[in-house]
Amino acid sequence: MTLQRAFINGVNIAYRIDGTLGRPWVVLINGLATDHRMWDRQMSMLSDHFSVLRYDARGHGNSEASAGPYSFDLLVSDLIGLMDGLGLEQAQLVGLSLGGMTALGVALAHPGLVSRVICCDARADAPDPYVASWISKIATVRQNGMAAIVDETIARWFTEAGAKSAANQSVLDLARDMILATSVEGYCGCAAALTKLNFLPQLLTLSVPAHFIVGSNDTAAPPPIMAAMASATPSGYLDVIEAAAHMPNLEQPHAFNAYLARALTSHI
């Protein structure tokens, strides 16, 4: 299916539906400075077994931006509005980075809509150094545009070996294109939401099954941080993907897909 648009909370949100209609729903939630294409390497595996909804977060890809700053309440409301408009009564949510945080927000606030949450390479809190780093990035992008952070973002998303691998060239090209396709307002609005991230105290109350996945070399959401999140979450568990940084679904898709398939089918 080609991209479609739904008017949600004052903006047009771009989305697409793939897979086998009538099967259980999986919703894929993109990270900061990416769009629905970040999940391309998962679609072959998912499409045979699920109805799959992908969308571009507010201000990303083909979705409109509104004036920032944004909040996780707003990002959660965008997804709830999209699911409601499309008639999704319940789904498994898979999110990475900002998308993982959004997935947690939906599961905490609307557990009846979520059969399972799979949170990848994401934090649940915002300590002072983390906040300061995002304030700095917001200032850089406001002044110089998205091109100013392409190289440092790629260095954070991939291991050094992955970023230099000729075999990964198409993936690296996609990563750069997604970063540059993100609007300044969308990036800064969502980055501002990260500075207010405060889901960690609520994880103990999470009532839906939770699965956490992280790259072994992720410096943005380090494995010890995600291990603590999994430990704080009832029924939560963690898988670590070796030789991967912040985007293991792009850098190590075979390992990522194996963990994702196990998580999505463990209750069927």
MIFIBA-79429 format. One line per field, with one value per residue (C-alpha): x, y, z. Coordinates in nm, 3 decimals, decimal comma, always signed. Layout:
N
east = X ... .
north = Y ... .
up = Z ... .
//
This chain:
268
east = +0,000 +0,119 +0,139 -0,191 -0,267 -0,493 -0,564 -0,472 -0,442 -0,411 -0,161 -0,160 +0,008 +0,146 +0,097 +0,086 -0,057 +0,111 +0,092 -0,204 -0,529 -0,729 -0,415 -0,313 -0,194 +0,164 +0,234 +0,589 +0,693 +0,994 +1,275 +1,393 +1,519 +1,384 +1,057 +0,856 +1,133 +1,355 +1,152 +1,201 +1,435 +1,168 +0,879 +0,946 +0,930 +0,633 +0,413 +0,361 +0,215 +0,065 -0,129 +0,137 +0,082 +0,376 +0,362 +0,588 +0,593 +0,485 +0,736 +0,916 +0,917 +0,589 +0,402 +0,339 +0,514 +0,342 +0,516 +0,712 +0,800 +0,621 +0,547 +0,510 +0,144 +0,111 +0,309 +0,106 -0,215 -0,108 -0,075 -0,397 -0,581 -0,438 -0,525 -0,876 -0,931 -0,821 -1,028 -0,740 -0,882 -0,557 -0,204 +0,147 +0,361 +0,721 +0,920 +1,286 +1,446 +1,180 +0,941 +1,019 +0,944 +0,618 +0,526 +0,586 +0,374 +0,082 +0,112 +0,120 -0,170 -0,388 -0,301 -0,625 -0,505 -0,175 -0,128 +0,252 +0,514 +0,856 +1,082 +1,413 +1,717 +1,527 +1,555 +1,279 +1,432 +1,618 +1,915 +2,083 +2,365 +2,110 +1,893 +2,195 +2,296 +1,952 +1,937 +2,270 +2,147 +1,828 +2,038 +2,263 +1,972 +1,787 +2,094 +2,236 +1,965 +1,953 +2,264 +2,471 +2,402 +2,413 +2,765 +2,736 +2,397 +2,532 +2,823 +2,572 +2,339 +2,604 +2,919 +3,245 +3,275 +2,914 +2,955 +3,261 +3,127 +3,075 +2,806 +2,605 +2,619 +2,251 +2,153 +2,380 +2,233 +1,884 +1,987 +2,125 +1,816 +1,583 +1,776 +1,764 +1,394 +1,311 +1,188 +1,378 +1,058 +0,977 +1,324 +1,343 +0,987 +1,049 +1,393 +1,227 +0,996 +1,306 +1,420 +1,100 +1,111 +0,993 +0,849 +1,095 +0,896 +0,587 +0,742 +0,652 +0,285 +0,315 +0,044 +0,118 +0,399 +0,718 +1,022 +1,333 +1,597 +1,924 +2,245 +2,551 +2,733 +2,445 +2,570 +2,236 +2,045 +2,323 +2,249 +2,281 +2,015 +1,780 +1,855 +1,741 +1,423 +1,352 +1,411 +1,174 +0,898 +0,670 +0,727 +0,993 +1,303 +1,597 +1,779 +2,117 +2,227 +2,601 +2,798 +2,520 +2,475 +2,158 +1,991 +2,030 +1,732 +1,934 +2,284 +2,208 +1,866 +1,890 +1,959 +1,705 +1,436 +1,493 +1,443 +1,147 +0,975 +1,019 +0,872 +0,576 +0,479 +0,558 +0,194 +0,028 .
north = +0,000 +0,352 +0,624 +0,765 +1,052 +1,101 +1,434 +1,382 +1,648 +1,932 +1,777 +1,528 +1,205 +0,984 +0,610 +0,285 -0,058 -0,377 -0,746 -0,979 -0,809 -0,998 -1,104 -0,955 -0,596 -0,482 -0,108 +0,010 +0,344 +0,527 +0,692 +1,052 +1,170 +0,860 +0,767 +0,453 +0,336 +0,250 -0,073 -0,184 -0,466 -0,608 -0,604 -0,932 -1,119 -0,928 -0,912 -1,287 -1,309 -0,974 -0,671 -0,401 -0,029 +0,204 +0,579 +0,885 +1,060 +1,423 +1,638 +1,337 +1,196 +1,283 +1,385 +1,751 +1,939 +2,168 +2,434 +2,281 +2,192 +1,857 +1,627 +1,253 +1,312 +1,462 +1,186 +0,921 +1,101 +1,104 +0,726 +0,671 +0,896 +0,709 +0,367 +0,484 +0,632 +0,310 +0,090 -0,086 -0,213 -0,368 -0,412 -0,513 -0,198 -0,203 +0,118 +0,215 +0,512 +0,787 +0,523 +0,290 +0,566 +0,642 +0,273 +0,271 +0,585 +0,425 +0,101 +0,288 +0,521 +0,291 -0,071 -0,202 -0,104 -0,291 -0,668 -0,640 -0,365 -0,416 -0,127 -0,107 +0,110 +0,360 +0,517 +0,581 +0,878 +1,201 +1,265 +1,606 +1,515 +1,361 +1,673 +1,897 +1,697 +1,739 +2,109 +2,142 +1,942 +2,150 +2,469 +2,327 +2,223 +2,549 +2,741 +2,518 +2,276 +1,897 +1,861 +1,980 +1,663 +1,394 +1,271 +1,265 +1,093 +0,822 +0,771 +0,720 +0,492 +0,248 +0,088 +0,212 -0,108 -0,084 +0,277 +0,189 -0,131 -0,119 -0,383 -0,135 +0,146 +0,129 +0,130 +0,426 +0,611 +0,545 +0,668 +0,993 +1,043 +0,993 +1,243 +1,505 +1,435 +1,527 +1,883 +2,112 +2,180 +1,810 +1,719 +2,000 +1,942 +1,572 +1,633 +1,870 +1,584 +1,375 +1,635 +1,571 +1,191 +1,042 +0,694 +0,511 +0,549 +0,412 +0,096 -0,099 -0,046 -0,162 -0,426 -0,559 -0,798 -0,609 -0,706 -0,488 -0,509 -0,314 -0,307 -0,407 -0,088 +0,155 +0,467 +0,652 +0,381 +0,165 -0,202 -0,150 +0,123 -0,104 -0,398 -0,183 -0,095 -0,461 -0,546 -0,269 -0,394 -0,684 -0,969 -0,762 -0,919 -0,799 -0,922 -0,774 -0,774 -0,801 -0,578 -0,321 +0,033 +0,244 +0,105 -0,274 -0,329 -0,165 -0,279 -0,639 -0,712 -1,092 -1,101 -0,826 -1,002 -1,328 -1,160 -0,961 -1,269 -1,456 -1,168 -1,115 -1,480 -1,586 -1,548 -1,696 .
up = +0,000 -0,076 +0,187 +0,305 +0,540 +0,838 +1,007 +1,373 +1,642 +1,393 +1,149 +0,863 +0,970 +0,691 +0,729 +0,535 +0,595 +0,476 +0,545 +0,568 +0,663 +0,921 +1,108 +1,446 +1,423 +1,473 +1,487 +1,409 +1,560 +1,418 +1,606 +1,607 +1,266 +1,090 +0,924 +0,843 +0,607 +0,903 +0,930 +0,568 +0,673 +0,902 +0,657 +0,477 +0,806 +0,945 +0,635 +0,618 +0,967 +1,067 +0,959 +0,986 +1,043 +0,993 +1,021 +1,026 +1,361 +1,370 +1,180 +1,033 +0,681 +0,511 +0,827 +0,895 +1,172 +1,416 +1,621 +1,908 +2,168 +2,171 +2,462 +2,494 +2,576 +2,228 +2,054 +2,236 +2,142 +1,775 +1,773 +1,967 +1,722 +1,424 +1,568 +1,653 +1,310 +1,143 +1,372 +1,549 +1,877 +1,997 +1,865 +1,953 +1,956 +1,836 +1,876 +1,864 +2,041 +2,043 +1,907 +2,197 +2,442 +2,262 +2,276 +2,652 +2,687 +2,507 +2,704 +3,035 +2,958 +2,744 +2,830 +2,683 +2,336 +2,369 +2,373 +2,398 +2,389 +2,234 +2,329 +2,144 +2,217 +2,432 +2,773 +3,024 +3,205 +3,130 +3,363 +3,350 +3,103 +2,869 +2,884 +2,822 +2,514 +2,360 +2,437 +2,254 +1,953 +1,934 +1,924 +1,652 +1,432 +1,484 +1,370 +1,098 +0,985 +0,979 +0,763 +1,059 +1,259 +0,991 +1,062 +1,441 +1,417 +1,186 +1,428 +1,711 +1,515 +1,385 +1,518 +1,366 +1,164 +1,048 +0,938 +0,730 +0,575 +0,199 +0,243 +0,449 +0,193 +0,100 +0,468 +0,540 +0,241 +0,377 +0,722 +0,581 +0,367 +0,664 +0,874 +0,599 +0,534 +0,895 +0,936 +1,171 +1,366 +1,390 +1,510 +1,763 +1,882 +1,945 +2,095 +2,342 +2,445 +2,524 +2,777 +2,978 +2,958 +3,288 +3,237 +3,462 +3,788 +3,610 +3,467 +3,780 +3,691 +3,330 +3,296 +2,947 +2,849 +2,770 +2,568 +2,548 +2,273 +2,257 +2,056 +2,255 +2,153 +2,199 +2,376 +2,355 +2,545 +2,692 +2,771 +3,150 +3,131 +2,938 +3,168 +3,459 +3,268 +3,201 +3,567 +3,676 +3,447 +3,545 +3,296 +3,121 +2,964 +2,760 +2,449 +2,352 +1,986 +1,942 +1,704 +1,685 +1,812 +1,831 +1,517 +1,543 +1,314 +1,036 +1,130 +1,230 +1,079 +1,090 +1,464 +1,529 +1,326 +1,511 +1,851 +1,720 +1,575 +1,903 +2,101 +1,871 +1,860 +2,217 +2,325 +2,015 .
//
